[in-house]
Amino acid sequence: MNFKQIKEKLKDKTVGIAGCGGLGSNCAVALARVGVGKLIIADFDVIEENNLNRQYYFYNQIGRKKVDCLSENIQLINPGTEVEVHDIKLDAISIVEIYQNSDVIVEAFDKAEMKQTIVETASKYLPKTPLVLGLGMAGWGESNSIHCRQADNLFICGDEVREISEDLPPLAPRVGIVAHMQANTVLEILLNEL
């Protein structure tokens, strides 16, 4: 399949991105670059200077809403990608309302309880929608430990071990690897119709 055929197949696809931090911003940009037709992004947070070590934002965007800046950045990369923006702290109800028409959902939360919420919500209310999770990306090195594992309609990208802590912070290289692995997994689902 050449790039023109890939873009043709992706132009009518919708991908939900739950969270616009390190995983979500980088995954969304990767999907826009390859021609996904619509991205539904949701986050409530603003950009801080310490986000710039791993998130797809710029210094002049500090203090602004992540969803607004990510939408702008995507439009600069691919104006053909429609971006639906939700400035909201997601919960079980809003996850279903916002992402019910997505072909695939990407989980990109920082907190373990939010990861659990989206997994439980999607499995109960959106069981036919594939969910691509990011789990285990802290620190640096050990690139070969990062993998993707499928369990039914759940795809887990990361090493599934290295949790973020003060001594093992999230940094651009490993976060980027996992975010791009999530994007690659989305493409595999959409292009191969897994």
Contact map, one row per residue, 1 for C-alpha under 8 A:
11101100000000000000000000000000000000000000000000000000000000000000000000000000000000000000000000000000000000000000000000000000000000000000000000000000000000000000000000000000000000000000000000
11111100000000000000000000000000000000000000000000000000000000000000000000000000000000000000000000000000000000000000000000000000000000000000000000000000000000000000000000000000000000000000000000
11111110000000000000000000000000000000000000000000000000000000000000000000000000000000000000000000000000000000000000000000000000000000000000000000000000000000000000000000000000000000000000000000
01111111000000000000000000000000000000000000000000000000000000000000000000000000000000000000000000000000000000000000000000000000000000000000000000000000000000000000000000000000000000000000000000
11111111100000000000000000000000000000000000000000000000000000000000000000000000000000000000000000000000000000000000000000000000000000000000000000000000000000000000000000000000000000000000000000
11111111110000000000000000000000011000000000000000000000000000000000000000000000000000000000000000000000000000000000000000000000000000000000000000000000000000000000000000000000000000000000001000
00111111111000000000000000000000011100000000000000000000000000000000000000000000000000000000000000000000000000000000000000000000000000000000000000000000000000000000000000000000000000000000000000
00011111111100000000000000000000000000000000000000000000000000000000000000000000000000000000000000000000000000000000000000000000000000000000000000000000000000000000000000000000000000000000000000
00001111111110000000000000000000000000000000000000000000000000000000000000000000000000000000000000000000000000000000000000000000000000000000000000000000000000000000000000000000000000000000001000
00000111111110000000000000000000001110000000000000000000000000000000000000000000000000000000000000000000000000000000000000000000000000000000000000000000000000000000000000000000000000000000011000
00000011111110000000000000000000001111000000000000000000000000000000000000000000000000000000000000000000000000000000000000000000000000000000000000000000000000000000000000000000000000000000000000
00000001111111000000000000000000000111000000000000000000000000000000000000000000000000000000000000000000000000000000000000000000000000000000000000000000000000000000000000000000000000000000000000
00000000111111100000000000000000000111000000000000000000000000000000000000000000000000000000000000000110000000000000000000000000000000000000000000000000000000000000000000000000000000000000010000
00000000000111110000000000000000000111110000000000000000000000000000000000000000000000000000000000001111000000000000000000000000000000000000000000000000000000000000000000000000000000000000000000
00000000000011111000000000000000000101110000000000000000000000000000000000000000000000000000000000000111110000000000000000000000000000000000000000000000000000000000000000000000000000000000000000
00000000000001111100000000000000000000111000000000000000000000000000000000000000000000000000000000100111110000000000000000000000000000000000000000000000000000000000000000000000000000000000000000
00000000000000111111000100010000000000111100000000000000000000000000000000000000000000000000000000000000111100000000000000000000000000000000000000000000000000000000000000000000000000000000000000
00000000000000011111000100000000000000001110000000000000000000000000000000000000000000000100000000000000111110000000000000000000000000000000000000000000000000000000000000000000000000000000000000
00000000000000001111101110000000000000001110000000000000000000000000000000000000000000000000000000000000001110000000000000000000000000000000000000000000000000000000000000000000000000000000000000
00000000000000001111111110000000000000001110000000000000000000000110010000000000000000000000000000000000000100000000000000000000000000000000000000000000000000000000000000000000000000000000000000
00000000000000000011111110000000000000000000000000100011000000000100000000000000000000000000000000000000000111000000000000000000000000000000000000000000000000000000000000000000000000000000000000
00000000000000000001111111000000000000000000000000100111000000000000000000000000000000000000000000000000000100000000000000000000000000000000000000000000000000000000000000010011001000000000000000
00000000000000000011111111100000000000000000000000000010000000000000000000000000000000000000000000000000000110000000000000000000000001000000000000000000000000000000000000000011011000000000000000
00000000000000001111111111110000000000000000000000000000000000000000000000000000000000000000000000000000011110000000000000000000000000000000000000000000000000000000000000000000001000000000000000
00000000000000000011111111111000000000000000000000000011000000000000010000000000000000000000000000000000000000000000000000000000000000000000000000000000000000000000000000000000000000000000000000
00000000000000000000011111111100000000000000000000000011000000000000000000000000000000000000000000000000000000000000000000000000000000000000000000000000000000000000000000000001001100000000000000
00000000000000000000001111111110000000000000000000000000000000000000000000000000000000000000000000000000000000000000000000000000000000000000000000000000000000000000000000000000001101100000000000
00000000000000001000000111111111000000100000000000000000000000000000000001000000000000000000000000000000000000000000000000000000000000000000000000000000000000000000000000000000000000100000000000
00000000000000000000000011111111100000000000000000000001000000000000000011001000000000000000000000000000000000000000000000000000000000000000000000000000000000000000000000000000000000000000000000
00000000000000000000000001111111110000000000000000000000000000000000000000000000000000000000000000000000000000000000000000000000000000000000000000000000000000000000000000000000000100100000000000
00000000000000000000000000111111111100000000000000000000000000000000000000000000000000000000000000000000000000000000000000000000000000000000000000000000000000000000000000000000000000100000000000
00000000000000000000000000011111111110100000000000000000000000000000000001001100100000000000000000000000000000000000000000000000000000000000000000000000000000000000000000000000000000000000000000
00000000000000000000000000001111111100000000000000000000000000000000000000001100000000000000000000000000000000000000000000000000000000000000000000000000000000000000000000000000000000000000000000
00000110000000000000000000000111111100000000000000000000000000000000000000000000000000000000000000000000000000000000000000000000000000000000000000000000000000000000000000000000000000000000000000
00000110011000000000000000000011111110000000000000000000000000000000000000000101100000000000000000000000000000000000000000000000000000000000000000000000000000000000000000000000000000000000000000
00000010011111100000000000000011111111100000000000000000000000000000000000000000100000000000000000000000000000000000000000000000000000000000000000000000000000000000000000000000000000000000000000
00000000011111000000000000000001001111100000000000000000000000000000000000000001110000000000000000000000000000000000000000000000000000000000000000000000000000000000000000000000000000000000000000
00000000001111100000000000000000000111110000000000000000000000000000000000000000111100000000000000000000000000000000000000000000000000000000000000000000000000000000000000000000000000000000000000
00000000000001111000000000010001000111111000000000000000000000000000000000000000111100000000000000000000000000000000000000000000000000000000000000000000000000000000000000000000000000000000000000
00000000000001111000000000000000000001111100000000000000000000000000000000000000001111000000000001100000000000000000000000000000000000000000000000000000000000000000000000000000000000000000000000
00000000000000011111000000000000000000111110000000000000000000000010000000000000001111000000000000000000000000000000000000000000000000000000000000000000000000000000000000000000000000000000000000
00000000000000001111000000000000000000011111000000000000000000000010000000000000000011111100000000000000000000000000000000000000000000000000000000000000000000000000000000000000000000000000000000
00000000000000000111000000000000000000001111100000000000000000000110000000000000000001111100000000000000000000000000000000000000000000000000000000000000000000000000000000000000000000000000000000
00000000000000000000000000000000000000000111110000000000000000001110000000000000000000111000000000000000000000000000000000000000000000000000000000000000000000000000000000000000000000000000000000
00000000000000000000000000000000000000000011111000000000000000001100000000000000000000000000000000000000000000000000000000000000000000000000000000000000000000000000000000000000000000000000000000
00000000000000000000000000000000000000000001111100000000000001111100000000000000000000000000000000000000000000000000000000000000000000000000000000000000000000000000000000000000000000000000000000
00000000000000000000000000000000000000000000111110100000100011111100000000000000000000000000000000000000000000000000000000000000000000000000000000000000000000000000000000000000000000000000000000
00000000000000000000000000000000000000000000011111110000000001100000000000000000000000000000000000000000000000000000000000000000000000000000000000000000000000000000000000000000000000000000000000
00000000000000000000000000000000000000000000001111110000001001000000000000000000000000000000000000000000000000000000000000000000000000000000000000000000000000000000000000000000000000000000000000
00000000000000000000000000000000000000000000000111111000000000000000000000000000000000000000000000000000000000000000000000000000000000000000000000000000000000000000000000000000000000000000000000
00000000000000000000110000000000000000000000001111111110000000000000000000000000000000000000000000000000000000000000000000000000000000000000000000000000000000000000000000000000000000000000000000
00000000000000000000000000000000000000000000000111111111111000000000000000000000000000000000000000000000000000000000000000000000000000000000000000000000000000000000000000000000000000000000000000
00000000000000000000000000000000000000000000000001111110000000000000000000000000000000000000000000000000000000000000000000000000000000000000000000000000000000000000000000110000000000000000000000
00000000000000000000010000000000000000000000000000111111000000000000000000000000000000000000000000000000000000000000000000000000000000000000000000000000000000000000000001111011000000000000000000
00000000000000000000111011000000000000000000000000111111100000000000000000000000000000000000000000000000000000000000000000000000000000000000000000000000000000000000000000010000000000000000000000
00000000000000000000110011001000000000000000000000010111110000000000010000000000000000000000000000000000000000000000000000000000000000000000000000000000000000000000000000000000000000000000000000
00000000000000000000000000000000000000000000001000010011111010000000110010000000000000000000000000000000000000000000000000000000000000000000000000000000000000000000000000000000000000000000000000
00000000000000000000000000000000000000000000000000010001111111000000000000000000000000000000000000000000000000000000000000000000000000000000000000000000000000000000000000000000000000000000000000
00000000000000000000000000000000000000000000000010010000111111000000000000000000000000000000000000000000000000000000000000000000000000000000000000000000000000000000000000000000000000000000000000
00000000000000000000000000000000000000000000000000000000011111000000000000000000000000000000000000000000000000000000000000000000000000000000000000000000000000000000000000000000000000000000000000
00000000000000000000000000000000000000000000001000000000111111110000100000000000000000000000000000000000000000000000000000000000000000000000000000000000000000000000000000000000000000000000000000
00000000000000000000000000000000000000000000011110000000011111110000000000000000000000000000000000000000000000000000000000000000000000000000000000000000000000000000000000000000000000000000000000
00000000000000000000000000000000000000000000011100000000000011111000000000000000000000000000000000000000000000000000000000000000000000000000000000000000000000000000000000000000000000000000000000
00000000000000000000000000000000000000000000011000000000000011111101100000000000000000000000000000000000000000000000000000000000000000000000000000000000000000000000000000000000000000000000000000
00000000000000000000000000000000000000000001111000000000000000111111100000000000000000100000000000000000000000000000000000000000000000000000000000000000000000000000000000000000000000000000000000
00000000000000000001100000000000000000000011111000000000000000011111110000000000000000000000000000000000000000000000000000000000000000000000000000000000000000000000000000000000000000000000000000
00000000000000000001000000000000000000001111000000000000000000001111111000000000000011100000000000000000000000000000000000000000000000000000000000000000000000000000000000000000000000000000000000
00000000000000000000000000000000000000000000000000000000000000011111111100000000000010000000000000000000000000000000000000000000000000000000000000000000000000000000000000000000000000000000000000
00000000000000000000000000000000000000000000000000000000100010011111111110000000000000000000000000000000000000000000000000000000000000000000000000000000000000000000000000000000000000000000000000
00000000000000000001000010000000000000000000000000000001100000000111111111000000000000000000000000000000000000000000000000000000000000000000000000000000000000000000000000000000000000000000000000
00000000000000000000000000000000000000000000000000000000000000000011111111100000001010000000000000000000000000000000000000000000000000000000000000000000000000000000000000000000000000000000000000
00000000000000000000000000000000000000000000000000000000000000000001111111110000000000000000000000000000000000000000000000000000000000000000000000000000000000000000000000000000000000000000000000
00000000000000000000000000001000000000000000000000000000100000000000111111111000000000000000000000000000000000000000000000000000000000000000000000000000000000000000000000000000000000000000000000
00000000000000000000000000011001000000000000000000000000000000000000011111111110101000000000000000000000000000000000000000000000000000000000000000000000000000000000000000000000000000000000000000
00000000000000000000000000000000000000000000000000000000000000000000001111111111100000000000000000000000000000000000000000000000000000000000000000000000000000000000000000000000000000000000000000
00000000000000000000000000000000000000000000000000000000000000000000000111111110000000000000000000000000000000000000000000000000000000000000000000000000000000000000000000000000000000000000000000
00000000000000000000000000001001100000000000000000000000000000000000000011111110000000000000000000000000000000000000000000000000000000000000000000000000000000000000000000000000000000000000000000
00000000000000000000000000000001101000000000000000000000000000000000000001111111100000000000000000000000000000000000000000000000000000000000000000000000000000000000000000000000000000000000000000
00000000000000000000000000000000000000000000000000000000000000000000000001111111110000000000000000000000000000000000000000000000000000000000000000000000000000000000000000000000000000000000000000
00000000000000000000000000000000001010000000000000000000000000000000000000100111110000000000000000000000000000000000000000000000000000000000000000000000000000000000000000000000000000000000000000
00000000000000000000000000000001001111100000000000000000000000000000000001100111111000000000000000000000000000000000000000000000000000000000000000000000000000000000000000000000000000000000000000
00000000000000000000000000000000000011100000000000000000000000000000000000000011111100000000000000000000000000000000000000000000000000000000000000000000000000000000000000000000000000000000000000
00000000000000000000000000000000000001111000000000000000000000000000001001000000111110000000000000000000000000000000000000000000000000000000000000000000000000000000000000000000000000000000000000
00000000000000000000000000000000000001111000000000000000000000000000000000000000011111000000000000000000000000000000000000000000000000000000000000000000000000000000000000000000000000000000000000
00000000000000000000000000000000000000011100000000000000000000000011001000000000001111100000000000000000000000000000000000000000000000000000000000000000000000000000000000000000000000000000000000
00000000000000000000000000000000000000011110000000000000000000000010000000000000000111110000000000000000000000000000000000000000000000000000000000000000000000000000000000000000000000000000000000
00000000000000000000000000000000000000000111000000000000000000001010000000000000000011111000000000000000000000000000000000000000000000000000000000000000000000000000000000000000000000000000000000
00000000000000000000000000000000000000000111000000000000000000000000000000000000000001111100000000000000000000000000000000000000000000000000000000000000000000000000000000000000000000000000000000
00000000000000000000000000000000000000000111000000000000000000000000000000000000000000111110000000000000000000000000000000000000000000000000000000000000000000000000000000000000000000000000000000
00000000000000000100000000000000000000000110000000000000000000000000000000000000000000011111111000000000000000000000000000000000000000000000000000000000000000000000000000000000000000000000000000
00000000000000000000000000000000000000000000000000000000000000000000000000000000000000001111111000000000000000000100110000000000000000000000000000000000000000000000000000000000000000000000000000
00000000000000000000000000000000000000000000000000000000000000000000000000000000000000000111111100000000000000000000110010000000000000000000000000000000000000000000000000000000000000000000000000
00000000000000000000000000000000000000000000000000000000000000000000000000000000000000000111111110000000000000000000000000000000000000000000000000000000000000000000000000000000000000000000000000
00000000000000000000000000000000000000000000000000000000000000000000000000000000000000000111111111000000000000000000000000000000000000000000000000000000000000000000000000000000000000000000000000
00000000000000000000000000000000000000000000000000000000000000000000000000000000000000000111111111110000000000000000010010000000000000000000000000000000000000000000000000000000000000000000000000
00000000000000000000000000000000000000000000000000000000000000000000000000000000000000000001111111110000000000000000000011001100000000000000000000000000000000000000000000000000000000000000000000
00000000000000000000000000000000000000000000000000000000000000000000000000000000000000000000111111110000000000000000000000000000000000000000000000000000000000000000000000000000000000000000000000
00000000000000000000000000000000000000010000000000000000000000000000000000000000000000000000011111111000000000000000000000000000000000000000000000000000000000000000000000000000000000000000000000
00000000000000010000000000000000000000010000000000000000000000000000000000000000000000000000001111111100100000000000000000000000000000000000000000000000000000000000000000000000000000000000000000
00000000000000000000000000000000000000000000000000000000000000000000000000000000000000000000001111111100000000000000000000000100000000000000000000000000000000000000000000000000000000000000000000
00000000000001000000000000000000000000000000000000000000000000000000000000000000000000000000000001111110000000000000000000000000000000000000000000000000000000000000000000000000000000000000000000
00000000000011110000000000000000000000000000000000000000000000000000000000000000000000000000000000111111100000000000000000000000100000000000000000000000000000000000000000000000000000000000000000
00000000000011110000000000000000000000000000000000000000000000000000000000000000000000000000000000001111100000000000000000000000110000000000000000000000000000000000000000000000000000000000010000
00000000000001110000000000000000000000000000000000000000000000000000000000000000000000000000000000000111110000000000000000000000111100000000000000000000000000000000000000000000000000000100110000
00000000000000111100000000000000000000000000000000000000000000000000000000000000000000000000000000100111111000000000000000000000111100000000000000000000000000000000000000000000000000000000000000
00000000000000111100000100000000000000000000000000000000000000000000000000000000000000000000000000000001111100000000000000000000001110000000000000000000000000000000000000000000000001000000000000
00000000000000001110000100000000000000000000000000000000000000000000000000000000000000000000000000000000111110000010010000000000001111000000000000000000000000000000000000000000000000000000000000
00000000000000001111111100000000000000000000000000000000000000000000000000000000000000000000000000000000011111000000000000000000000011000000000000000000000000000000000000000000000000000000000000
00000000000000000110101100000000000000000000000000000000000000000000000000000000000000000000000000000000001111110110000000000000000000000000000000000000000000000000000000000000000000000000000000
00000000000000000000100000000000000000000000000000000000000000000000000000000000000000000000000000000000000111110110000000000000000000000000000000000000000000000000000000000000000000000000000000
00000000000000000000000000000000000000000000000000000000000000000000000000000000000000000000000000000000000011111110000000000000000000000000000000000000000000000000000000000000000000000000000000
00000000000000000000000000000000000000000000000000000000000000000000000000000000000000000000000000000000000011111111000000000000000000000000000000000000000000000000000000000000000000000000000000
00000000000000000000000000000000000000000000000000000000000000000000000000000000000000000000000000000000000000111111100000000000000000000000000000000000000000000000000000000000000000000000000000
00000000000000000000000000000000000000000000000000000000000000000000000000000000000000000010000000000000000011111111110000000000000000000000000000000000000000000000000000000000000000000000000000
00000000000000000000000000000000000000000000000000000000000000000000000000000000000000000000000000000000001011111111111000000000000010000000000000000000000000000000000000000000000000000000000000
00000000000000000000000000000000000000000000000000000000000000000000000000000000000000000000000000000000000000011111111100000000000000000000000000000000000000000000000000000000000000000000000000
00000000000000000000000000000000000000000000000000000000000000000000000000000000000000000011000000000000000000001111111110000000000000000000000000000000000000000000000000000000000000000000000000
00000000000000000000000000000000000000000000000000000000000000000000000000000000000000000011001000000000001000000111111111000000000000000000000000000000000000000000000000000000000000000000000000
00000000000000000000000000000000000000000000000000000000000000000000000000000000000000000000000000000000000000000011111111100000001000000000000000000000000000000000000000000000000000000000000000
00000000000000000000000000000000000000000000000000000000000000000000000000000000000000000000000000000000000000000001111111110000000000000000000000000000000000000000000000000000000000000000000000
00000000000000000000000000000000000000000000000000000000000000000000000000000000000000000001001100000000000000000000111111111100000000000000000000000000000000000000000000000000000000000000000000
00000000000000000000000000000000000000000000000000000000000000000000000000000000000000000000000100000000000000000000011111111110101000000000000000000000000000000000000000000000000000000000000000
00000000000000000000000000000000000000000000000000000000000000000000000000000000000000000000000000000000000000000000001111111110000000000000000000000000000000000000000000000000000000000000000000
00000000000000000000000000000000000000000000000000000000000000000000000000000000000000000000000000000000000000000000000111111110000000000000000000000000000000000000000000000000000000000000000000
00000000000000000000000000000000000000000000000000000000000000000000000000000000000000000000000100000000000000000000000011111110000000000000000000000000000000000000000000000000000000000000000000
00000000000000000000000000000000000000000000000000000000000000000000000000000000000000000000000100010000000000000000000011111111100000000000000000000000000000000000000000000000000000000000000000
00000000000000000000000000000000000000000000000000000000000000000000000000000000000000000000000000000000000000000000000001111111110000000000000000000000100000000000000000000000000000000000000000
00000000000000000000000000000000000000000000000000000000000000000000000000000000000000000000000000000000000000000000000000000111110000000000000000000000100000000000000000000000000000000000000000
00000000000000000000000000000000000000000000000000000000000000000000000000000000000000000000000000000111100000000000000001000111111000000000000000000000100000000000000000000000000000000000000000
00000000000000000000000000000000000000000000000000000000000000000000000000000000000000000000000000000011100000000000000000000011111100000000000000000000111000000000000000000000000000000000000000
00000000000000000000000000000000000000000000000000000000000000000000000000000000000000000000000000000001111000000000001001000000111110000000000000000000111000000000000000000000000000000000000000
00000000000000000000000000000000000000000000000000000000000000000000000000000000000000000000000000000001111000000000000000000000011111000000000000000000011110000000000000000000000001001100000000
00000000000000000000000000000000000000000000000000000000000000000000000000000000000000000000000000000000011100000010000000000000001111100000000000000000011110000000000000000000000001000000000000
00000000000000000000001000000000000000000000000000000000000000000000000000000000000000000000000000000000001100000000000000000000000111111000000000000000000111000000000000000000011001000000000000
00000000000000000000000000000000000000000000000000000000000000000000000000000000000000000000000000000000000000000000000000000000000011111000000000000000000111111010000000000000000000000000000000
00000000000000000000000000000000000000000000000000000000000000000000000000000000000000000000000000000000000000000000000000000000000001111100000001000000000011111111000000000000000000000000000000
00000000000000000000000000000000000000000000000000000000000000000000000000000000000000000000000000000000000000000000000000000000000001111110000001000000000001110111000001000110010000000000000000
00000000000000000000000000000000000000000000000000000000000000000000000000000000000000000000000000000000000000000000000000000000000000011111000000000000000000000111100111100110000000000000000000
00000000000000000000000000000000000000000000000000000000000000000000000000000000000000000000000000000000000000000000000000000000000000001111100000000000000000000101000111100100000000000000000000
00000000000000000000000000000000000000000000000000000000000000000000000000000000000000000000000000000000000000000000000000000000000000000111111000000000000000000000000000101100000000000000000000
00000000000000000000000000000000000000000000000000000000000000000000000000000000000000000000000000000000000000000000000000000000000000000011111000000000000000000000000000000100000000000000000000
00000000000000000000000000000000000000000000000000000000000000000000000000000000000000000000000000000000000000000000000000000000000000000001111111000000000000000000000000000000000000000000000000
00000000000000000000000000000000000000000000000000000000000000000000000000000000000000000000000000000000000000000000000000000000000000000001111111000000000000000000000000000100000000000000000000
00000000000000000000000000000000000000000000000000000000000000000000000000000000000000000000000000000000000000000000000000000000000000000000011111100000000000000000000000000000000000000000000000
00000000000000000000000000000000000000000000000000000000000000000000000000000000000000000000000000000000000000000000000000000000000000000000011111100000000001100000000000000000000000000000000000
00000000000000000000000000000000000000000000000000000000000000000000000000000000000000000000000000000000000000000000000000000000000000011000011111110000000011100000000000000000010000000000000000
00000000000000000000000000000000000000000000000000000000000000000000000000000000000000000000000000000000000000000000000000000000000000000000000111111000000111100000000000000000000000000000000000
00000000000000000000000000000000000000000000000000000000000000000000000000000000000000000000000000000000000000000000000000000000000000000000000001111100001111000000000000000000000010001000000000
00000000000000000000000000000000000000000000000000000000000000000000000000000000000000000000000000000000000000000000000000000000000000000000000000111110001110000000000000000000000000000000000000
00000000000000000000000000000000000000000000000000000000000000000000000000000000000000000000000000000000000000000000000000000000000000000000000000011111111100000000000000000000000000000000000000
00000000000000000000000000000000000000000000000000000000000000000000000000000000000000000000000000000000000000000000000000000000000000000000000000001111111000000000000000000000000000000000000000
00000000000000000000000000000000000000000000000000000000000000000000000000000000000000000000000000000000000000000000000000000000000000000000000000000111111000000000000000000000000000000000000000
00000000000000000000000000000000000000000000000000000000000000000000000000000000000000000000000000000000000000000000000000000011111000000000000000000111111000000000000000000000000000000000000000
00000000000000000000000000000000000000000000000000000000000000000000000000000000000000000000000000000000000000000000000000000000011110000000000000000111111100000000000000000000000000000000000000
00000000000000000000000000000000000000000000000000000000000000000000000000000000000000000000000000000000000000000000000000000000011110000000000000011111111110000000000000000000000000001000000000
00000000000000000000000000000000000000000000000000000000000000000000000000000000000000000000000000000000000000000000000000000000000111100000000000111100011111010000000000000000000000000000000000
00000000000000000000000000000000000000000000000000000000000000000000000000000000000000000000000000000000000000000000000000000000000111110000000001111000001111110000000000000000010011000000000000
00000000000000000000000000000000000000000000000000000000000000000000000000000000000000000000000000000000000000000000000000000000000001111000000011110000000111110000000000000000010000000000000000
00000000000000000000000000000000000000000000000000000000000000000000000000000000000000000000000000000000000000000000000000000000000000111000000011100000000011111100000000000000000000000000000000
00000000000000000000000000000000000000000000000000000000000000000000000000000000000000000000000000000000000000000000000000000000000000111000000000000000000111111100000000000000000000000000000000
00000000000000000000000000000000000000000000000000000000000000000000000000000000000000000000000000000000000000000000000000000000000000110000000000000000000000111110000000000000000000000000000000
00000000000000000000000000000000000000000000000000000000000000000000000000000000000000000000000000000000000000000000000000000000000000011110000000000000000000111111000100000000000000000000000000
00000000000000000000000000000000000000000000000000000000000000000000000000000000000000000000000000000000000000000000000000000000000000111100000000000000000000001111100100000000000000000000000000
00000000000000000000000000000000000000000000000000000000000000000000000000000000000000000000000000000000000000000000000000000000000000011110000000000000000000000111110111000000000000000000000000
00000000000000000000000000000000000000000000000000000000000000000000000000000000000000000000000000000000000000000000000000000000000000000100000000000000000000000011111110000000000000000000000000
00000000000000000000000000000000000000000000000000000000000000000000000000000000000000000000000000000000000000000000000000000000000000000000000000000000000000000001111110000000000000000000000000
00000000000000000000000000000000000000000000000000000000000000000000000000000000000000000000000000000000000000000000000000000000000000000000000000000000000000000000111110000000000000000000000000
00000000000000000000000000000000000000000000000000000000000000000000000000000000000000000000000000000000000000000000000000000000000000000110000000000000000000000111111111000000000000000000000000
00000000000000000000000000000000000000000000000000000000000000000000000000000000000000000000000000000000000000000000000000000000000000000110000000000000000000000001111111100000000000000000000000
00000000000000000000000000000000000000000000000000000100000000000000000000000000000000000000000000000000000000000000000000000000000000001110000000000000000000000001000111110110000000000000000000
00000000000000000000000000000000000000000000000000001100000000000000000000000000000000000000000000000000000000000000000000000000000000000111000000000000000000000000000011111110000000000000000000
00000000000000000000010000000000000000000000000000001110000000000000000000000000000000000000000000000000000000000000000000000000000000000000000000000000000000000000000001111111000000000000000000
00000000000000000000000000000000000000000000000000000100000000000000000000000000000000000000000000000000000000000000000000000000000000000001000000000000000000000000000000111111100000000000000000
00000000000000000000000000000000000000000000000000000000000000000000000000000000000000000000000000000000000000000000000000000000000000001111101000000000000000000000000001111111110000000000000000
00000000000000000000011000000000000000000000000000000100000000000000000000000000000000000000000000000000000000000000000000000000000000001100000000000000000000000000000001111111111000000000000000
00000000000000000000011001000000000000000000000000000100000000000000000000000000000000000000000000000000000000000000000000000000000000000000000000000000000000000000000000011111111100000000000000
00000000000000000000000000000000000000000000000000000000000000000000000000000000000000000000000000000000000000000000000000000000000000000000000000000000000000000000000000001111111110000000000000
00000000000000000000001000000000000000000000000000000000000000000000000000000000000000000000000000000000000000000000000000000000000001001000000001000000000011000000000000000111111111000000000000
00000000000000000000011101100000000000000000000000000000000000000000000000000000000000000000000000000000000000000000000000000000000001000000000000000000000000000000000000000011111111100000000000
00000000000000000000000001100100000000000000000000000000000000000000000000000000000000000000000000000000000000000000000000000000000000000000000000000000000000000000000000000001111111110000000000
00000000000000000000000000000000000000000000000000000000000000000000000000000000000000000000000000000000000000000000000000000000000000000000000000010000000010000000000000000000111111111000000000
00000000000000000000000000100000000000000000000000000000000000000000000000000000000000000000000000000000010000000000000000000000000111000000000000000000000010000000000000000000011111111100000000
00000000000000000000000000110110000000000000000000000000000000000000000000000000000000000000000000000000000000000000000000000000000000000000000000000000000000000000000000000000001111111110000000
00000000000000000000000000000000000000000000000000000000000000000000000000000000000000000000000000000000000000000000000000000000000000000000000000000000000000000000000000000000000111111111000000
00000000000000000000000000000000000000000000000000000000000000000000000000000000000000000000000000000000000000000000000000000000000100000000000000010000001000000000000000000000000011111111100000
00000000000000000000000000000000000000000000000000000000000000000000000000000000000000000000000000000001000000000000000000000000000100000000000000000000000000000000000000000000000001111111110000
00000000000000000000000000000000000000000000000000000000000000000000000000000000000000000000000000000000000000000000000000000000000000000000000000000000000000000000000000000000000000111111111100
00000000000000000000000000000000000000000000000000000000000000000000000000000000000000000000000000000000000000000000000000000000000000000000000000000000000000000000000000000000000000011111111111
00000000000000000000000000000000000000000000000000000000000000000000000000000000000000000000000000000001000000000000000000000000000000000000000000000000000000000000000000000000000000001111111111
00000000010010000000000000000000000000000000000000000000000000000000000000000000000000000000000000000011000000000000000000000000000000000000000000000000000000000000000000000000000000000111111111
00000100110000000000000000000000000000000000000000000000000000000000000000000000000000000000000000000000000000000000000000000000000000000000000000000000000000000000000000000000000000000011111110
00000000000000000000000000000000000000000000000000000000000000000000000000000000000000000000000000000000000000000000000000000000000000000000000000000000000000000000000000000000000000000011111111
00000000000000000000000000000000000000000000000000000000000000000000000000000000000000000000000000000000000000000000000000000000000000000000000000000000000000000000000000000000000000000001111111
00000000000000000000000000000000000000000000000000000000000000000000000000000000000000000000000000000000000000000000000000000000000000000000000000000000000000000000000000000000000000000001110111
